[in-house]
Amino acid sequence: MKSLPNTIQQDLRKRVTLEPDSLEMVGDLRPSFNGGTGGPKTTTGWTVWSILTGSASAQGTDTWQGGLMDLDNAKCIADTCCVWRHVALEMEKMFRGQSGRCTAEARASVRLGFHDAGTWSKFTEDYGGADGSILLSGLAGNEDELKRGENNGLQNVAKVVIGWYNKYHRYGVGMADLIQMASNVAAVVCPLGPRTRSFVGRVDSSRPALNNLLPNVLSEAAVLIDLFENKTIRVHGLTALVGAHTTSQQHFVDPSRAGDPQDSTPGIWDVEFYAETAGNSSPARVFKFPSDVKLAHDPFSAAEWNQFASQQAHWNEDYAKEYVRLSLLGVNNINDLTECTKVLPPRIDKASVSDDNAVVKQWLSRGGSKKTSDNIESGNKVSKLD
């Protein structure tokens, strides 16, 4: 992808220098929304406003209390979050691997959340974003977003999420909410991951989102910074969000290295990604996305990048804040949403896994076969190289 013209880069650098963190509002929290009638007007509206401005934590501590009623119970039907507790428990079971690592479905769910919500820009028509269209467009017979090249590798998790949608939709579960809840459950199931505050009540859409609004792994840093500026996400937020690569194993950037991880601890939500992407000491099998390397060394993201490399709590909070923002792009009924953070699983504060560490180190040195890589990606126990 070509670099931006120098004049645009200079203007971008000026904005980034003055405002490294975004205070812009999104959806109906924008003052200009609907002819000037926007802004926070409900408890949820003010909660989201506080998160986006940094005056409230983006990680929630509320947990589900008491037992769980059946879905057809009148009290469960009356409680918006009750069905979501059922959904979150089912997600947690699929996302937690035998070894303690999060599974391939968990990693893909994080990516699915990004790819649905990220298809929005403040300079395009007012649609796209976190509206479920990445899956609903194909189901409705429209242009199928899922078939775009940028969404390669999401087909398997799409089948899982569509299955959940078919199961829970009659209880009020929408596709847009389902995709974002899956992303948040997945992140917290991964050891050390954040417990991002979660909201439901988005409006679904089957209208395909516009093309070319998602990042490219070959992009220059300035191109990525500009792309996310147009989503109200500034350089610090972008730096936090790309850290989600910490759990992943790539398949399509370089098919000859399919299964190679983006840091030495795949399936664990730790800060090794930041240290290893910026440095030269990562194991042979670690595959660094070119765009990540460029961000790691760009003068406007490097300082924050290096802080994250040694500050897990700092990164978790910044990621959660920016993911709340990302998950509400294109959502124009934020004031009407319901917070259901309490349905999420608890955080896992230790990154202990049941694998043989020596075997994993051999794999990271390019030992083992595709079967070993697949087992690690699936969260299975790996006690020998296959």
N, C-alpha and C positions, 0 to 999 in steps of 0.2 A: 504494500500500500504506500502511495506517495506521501511525502511529508507535506505539511501545510506551508503555504507561502510565508516568507519571512515577516511580512507586515502583520499577518494574522497571528503568527507565533509571538511577535512582540506584544501585541495587544493581549493575547492570552496570558503571557508571562506577567504582565502588569496586573491583570485581574487576580491571578493566582497569588501573587506576592501580597496584594492588599487583603484578600479574603480567602485564606487557605481552607476554612470551614464554611459550609453552607448554612445560612439562616433562612433560605427561601422556603416558603410554604408550598404545599402541593394540594391538588384536588380542590375541594370546596373550602379548604383552609386559606386559600389565596385571597387576599383582600379584594382583588378584582373579579373574583368568581361571580358569574351570573349578574353582570352589570354592577358590581360593587357590593353585593350582598354576602360575600364570603367571610370567612374567619371562623374561629372556634366558637361554638354555640352550645355544646353539650359537654358532659363529663368526658366522653371519649375524645371529642374534639380538642379539649384543653389538655388531655393526657398526651395526645399525639403532638400537639403544639409544644408541650414542655419537653418531650423527647427530642424533637427536631431542633430545638433551640439549646439543648444541652442542660436544661434546668431540672430534668428528671432522668433517672437511669433508664436505659433501654433494655435492661435485663430485669426480669420479674422474679420475685421470690414466692408469690402466692402459689399454693399447691392445692390439689384436689382434696377435699375433706370428706370423710365418711365413705359410705358404700356407693355403689353405682347402680342406679335403677335401670330396668329394662327399657329399651328404646320406645316401646309402645306404652309405657307407663305415663299417665297424664302429667305427673310432676316432671318427668324427664322431658316431655314434649314442651312443657312450659318454661324450661330452663334452656336457653339458647346453647349453653356450653355443654350440656349433658351429652348430646350426640357427639360433640367434638372430643369428649373424653373417651368415648367408645372408639372413635377414629384414631385418636392419638395412641391408644393402647395397641391397636392393631398395627399401626405404623412402627411403633417401638419394637414390637416382636420381629418384624421383618428387617429392621435397620440394625439390630444388634447382632454382631457375629459371634460365633462360638469362642473365638480367641479373645474377644473383648474389643477388637476393632469394629468400626462400623462397616456395613456391607456395601456392595456395589449399588444396590438399590438406594441406600442412603446418599451416597455420593452423587448419584444421578438425580436424586430428588432435589438436592441443593442446586445443581445445575439447571434443572427444569424450572425452579423458582426464578432464577436469574433470567432465563431465556424468555419466560412469559412476561415478567415485569419490565425487563430492560428494553422492550420494543416500544418505547415512548420517548418523545422529545417535546420540549416546550415550543419548538418551532415547526411542528407538524400539526396536522389536524388533531382535534381533541379526541383521539381514540387510541387504542393500543394500551400497552402497559399491563398491569396485573388484572386481566379480565378473563383469563382462562382460554383465550383464543388459540393458544398454541396447540390445544387438544380439541377444542370445540369446533374450530374451523373445519377440520377434516371430518368430524362426526356429522357436521351439517351439510357436507357435500360441497363446501366452498374450497378455495385454494387451501391446501393443507400445509399450514406452517411447519408441521413436523417433518415434512419432506424436504425442507430447505437444507442445504449443505451444512449450515451453521448448527443445525440440530442433529447431525449424525451422532448416533450413540444413545439417543434418548428414547428410541423406539421401545425397548423392553420396559423401562420404567413407565412409559406412557400407558402400556397395557395394564400395568398394576394400578395406576392412578385412575384410569377409566373404569376398572373393576370396582374400586372403592366408590367412585361416583355413582355407578349403577346400583350399588348396594345401599348407599346412604342418601342419595338425592331425594328420595321420598320423605326423608326426615328433615329436609331443609338445607342440606349440604350442597353448596355451589362449587363449580369447578375452580373458579379463581381462588376461592378460600382454600380449597382442598390442596391446590398446588403450593400455595404459600405456607399452609400448615405443615405439609410434608417437608418442605425445606427447613422450617424451624425445628421440627421434631428430629429430623436427620442431624442437624448441626449439634443439638444437645445430646443426642445419643452417641455421637463420636466423642471419645474420651477427651476431656478438657474443653469441649465446645461450649458456646454461650447459650444462655436460656433467654432467647430473644422474645420480647413482648409481642403477643400475637392477637390479631384482631380479625373478626369475621363479619360478613355482611356485604361483601363486594358484589357488584352487578356483573353478571356473566355476559360475554359477547362471543358470537361465532364469526364476527367480521375479522378477516385476516389482518394482522398488524402489518405496517409498512416494512419494507425490506431495508437492509443496511443500517440498522440502528443498534446492532450488537457489536461488541468489540472483536477485533481480529487479532489472533495471537502473533501475527507478524508486524503489527502496527508500531509506529514510532510512539514514544511517550507523549509527545505534543498532540498527536492525533487522538490518543486515548483520553488525554486530559480534556481536550475540546469536546469529544463525544460525550463524556460524562458531565461536563459543565452544562451541556444542553439537556441533561436530565436532572438538573439542580444538584448534582453531586460534584463537589470540588475535589481537589487533589488529595487531601487527607482521607476523604471518604473512599475515593477510588483505591488508594493504597491499602486501606483496611479491607475492602471487599475482595480484592484479588487474592488475599490470603486464604480464601476458601480452597484454593488449589492445593493446600497442605494435605488434604485427604485423598487426592485424586491419583489415577493412573491413566495416562493418555493412550488413545488408540488410533486417532485419525490425523493428528498433526504430522506424525511420522509412523506410518503403518509398519515399517520394518522394525520398530521398537515398541510395538503394541504391548501394553501392560506395564510399561516403565513408569515409575511414580515421579511426582513433582518434588518430593523430598524423601528423606530416608526413613520416614515414619508414616507410610500410607495408612489411611484409616484412623489416624489420630489427629485431632484438631490442635496441633501445637505450633510453636513459632519457628520450628526448624526450617520451614519453607523460606522464611525471610532471611535467615542466616545463610542458608545454603545457596539460595538464588543470588544473593549479593556477593558471595565468596567463591573460592576455588577449591574448597576442601570436601565437596560432596562425593559420595560413592559413585562408582562408574555407571550404575544403572539409573541414577537420578537424571531425569529429562527436564531441562529448563525451557520454558516457553520463551521465545525471543522477546516478546512484548514485556514479560515479567522482568527479564534481565535489564531491559531498557528503563523500565520504571525504577528498578532498584538503584540505578546509577544516575537517574535524572536529578538535577540540582533542586527541583521543587518537590520531589517525593523522597529523596534519599534520606533526609533526616528522620522523617516519620518511619520510613522503612527500617532504618537501623534501630530505632527505639522499639519497634514491635519485635525485633529479633531477640530481645532479651526481656520483654515485658508482656507476659501472657495476659494478665488482667487488663492492661491498657488496650491490647489488641481486641480482646473479647468485647469490651465495652464499646470501642469505636466501631467494630464490625456490627454489633447489634444495633447501634444507633443508625448506621448507614443502611442496614438491611431493613429496618422499619421504614425508612424513607423509600428505598427501592421498592419494597412490597406494596407501597401505596401510590406509586406512579400511575397516573391515569384513573385513579379512584376518586370519583367526584361526590361520594356520599360518606366521607370520613366521619362526619358528625353523627351519622346514623349507625356506625359500626358498634360491635360489642367486643370488649376485651375478654379473651378466653385463655390468657397466659396460664391460668391454673391447671389446664389440662395437660401441659407439657410434662415430660419425665423430669426427674431431678438431674442436676449436673453431675458429671463424673469428674471428681477432682484429681484423680490419679490416672496416669497413662499406662498402668500395668496391663500386660496382655499375657496370655498363656502360651505363646509360641516359644520355641527354642531360639533364643536370641542369636546364638552362633549360626544357626541355619539361615535366619533372616539376613544376617550379615553376609553369608556366602551368596545368597540370592542377590543382594545389593551389589556384589562384586561380579555380577553377570553369571552366577551359577544357576543351575536348575533349568527347567523347561517352561513352556507356556502353561503347563498344568500348575506349577508352583506359583506363577504370577496370578493365575485365575483363583487359586485357593486363597492367596493373600487378599486379592480384591474382593472375594466373597466373604471375608471375615472368618474363614475357617482356620483351625489350628494347623500350624505348619511345623512338624517335628522332624522332617527330613526333606531333602531336595528331590523332586520328581523329575 
